[in-house]
Amino acid sequence: MTDTVIVLFSRDLRVHDHPALAAACERARHVIPLFVVDPAIPPRNRGGFLAECLADLRESLRERGGELIVRHGDPVAETIRLAQETNAQAVYASLDVSTLARRRQSRLLQECERLRMEYLVFPGLTIVPPDALRPSGGGDHYKVFTPYLRAWAQQPRREVLKAPGMVHVLRGLDAGRLPEAGQEPYELSRGGETAGRRKMEQWLRHCVDDYAEGHDDMAGNRTSRLSPYLRFGCVSPLELEALARDVGDAGGARDVAEIEGEGRERRGADEFVRQLCWRDFFYQVTRAFPRINRDDYRPRGNEWRDDEHRAQAWKEGMTGVPIVDAGMRQLLAEGWMHNRARLITGTFFVRRLGVDWRVGADHFFELLLDGDIANNYGNWQWVAGTGNDTRPNRSINYIRQAKRYDPDGEYVRRYVPELDAVPTRRIHEPWRLPSGVPGYPPPLVPMD
Ligand code: FAD
């Protein structure tokens, strides 16, 4: 048995289904759960959420006799310093894919080798590890979603792990100061595993059945809103998938007469699991193409405009196109945006305003609580036609989308109150009203 292992937490802020923590608790006499607050990484809009996640993790570890040790500084230097102070023999962490994470992982590996310590990485950030699947036709990753989904669905899953009963922390260490919450947390998203698990359970018990029908209803709030919890690893994607499949199976078993709309649970759960697969898909793309947030994945020689005025109007939700402005203002107000609105606002930005996708993606990344390199930039490149879409010239009609997914204008009225009195018939095209709408701009670009 090893004497002391450091478990370096990063985007896996939970005790349930945490392979690195579980392995350390099983193999070592003493476990040191560590989180290093890196001042070089700006907290962006996520500082308050992260602070809540860490406070919650510390509480959960204390309930198990452990402690979350917090240090401030360079994660590699601080981990090694603590390892030397405590004579740790190993560092365990969860495998991550972004450039920054990979740099950290390879520096840690070098330092651990130099000091003759073991450095082990474990799965946990995705359902299927990002390096597990290779296309049969060659290449180091899947470039297209549907074949990936097929292979992904057939890949055996590891077991979902229980939270450790006890975490035997090394005594006498300074626990260190948690980062301060800073700004007010968002009302709809309190950070941490406890809140995330509660949300997950409620979602699976009451809502996932309706997902296939409801996920595009922009005003209805009928998606899980679990993305910030997945982003920080407060919820295990593997456990979420397993539980969602149980709901689907229960629906399948009860089926026919008992269930209005036969197989509704199954369809809801299947569609939801498919979305989780998109998340894994972009992780494996990012592992193979870590510069996804900077370089075109498929360069197409696009010429983007450098137009600060247009970009600013879009960021403020003042483009004069109600469905776009509603989405952008939801982002400002909640640190989150409905997926359909992300598609509409993103497509409008690159295709109608013609501005570089990186400008729009960076703005999303700054503000989203779920802002994540793989998913944000992967989706933005998809929208811009430089990414994994097999139809890079796909275009969408914003007004038709608005009428279809927000038929009563409820989503628009919620976030763009200037349009409150506009009749539903014109809510998505206020420029057609003879006198316009006081306080609301005309469209930034021609809409006809
Ligand atoms: P649900 O509909 O309940 O879906 C469940 C989970 O599946 C989500 O939490 C998410 O983890 C995953 N998922 C769903 N759709 C996608 C998708 N298209 N790609 C990858 N994973 C998906 N998602 C992020 O997590 N972080 C981002 O930074 C991000 N940026 C985006 C930018 C653009 C331009 C677009 C079009 C999409 C982006 N998405 C991003 C994907 C998606 O919009 C969000 O995951 C989703 O809206 C989160 O809400 P939810 O948890 O209620 O999703």
Boltz pocket constraint, residues with backbone or C-beta under 6 A from the ligand:
constraints:
  - pocket:
      binder: B
      contacts: [[A, 215], [A, 223], [A, 224], [A, 225], [A, 226], [A, 227], [A, 228], [A, 230], [A, 231], [A, 272], [A, 275], [A, 276], [A, 278], [A, 279], [A, 280], [A, 282], [A, 337], [A, 338], [A, 339], [A, 340], [A, 342], [A, 343], [A, 346], [A, 364], [A, 368], [A, 370], [A, 371], [A, 372], [A, 373], [A, 375], [A, 376], [A, 377], [A, 379], [A, 380], [A, 383]]
      max_distance: 6.0
